């Protein structure tokens, strides 16, 4: 997933007026996406969760 112009075969998701391109094959395999913005002390950026799975390390 990227915040970019979609290529042939990509699907587009719009979240909070921002467009994200997803490869068509991935889009077909995943039932739902959750896109969040994380801002920590040392890092910041988008976090993508697929199928409601937030996972852990």
C-alpha positions in Angstrom: 0.0 0.0 0.0 1.3 3.4 -0.9 0.1 7.0 -1.0 0.7 7.3 -4.7 -0.9 7.3 -8.1 -2.5 3.9 -8.8 -0.9 1.7 -11.5 -2.8 -0.6 -13.8 -4.7 -3.2 -11.8 -4.5 -1.2 -8.5 -7.5 -0.4 -6.3 -7.9 3.0 -4.5 -8.9 3.5 -0.9 -9.8 7.0 0.4 -9.3 7.7 4.1 -9.8 11.1 5.5 -9.7 12.7 2.0 -6.3 10.9 1.3 -6.0 8.4 -1.5 -4.0 5.2 -1.1 -3.2 2.7 -3.9 -3.4 -1.0 -3.2 -2.3 -3.8 -5.5 -5.4 -5.5 -6.9 -4.2 -9.0 -5.8 -3.7 -7.8 -2.2 -7.0 -5.9 -2.2 -8.8 -9.1 -3.3 -7.2 -11.2 -0.5 -7.9 -8.7 2.4 -11.4 -8.2 3.7 -10.7 -4.8 5.4 -7.9 -2.3 5.9 -7.4 0.1 8.8 -5.0 3.0 8.2 -3.8 4.9 11.2 -1.2 7.6 11.7 1.4 6.9 14.4 3.5 9.7 16.0 5.9 8.5 18.7 9.0 10.0 20.2 11.4 8.6 17.6 9.2 7.6 14.7 6.1 8.7 12.9 4.2 7.5 9.9 1.2 5.4 8.6 0.4 2.0 10.1 -1.7 -0.3 8.0 -3.7 -3.2 9.6 -5.3 -5.9 7.5 -8.5 -7.7 8.5 -8.6 -6.0 11.9 -5.4 -7.6 13.0 -3.2 -5.2 14.9 -0.7 -7.9 15.7 2.2 -7.5 18.2 6.0 -8.1 18.3 
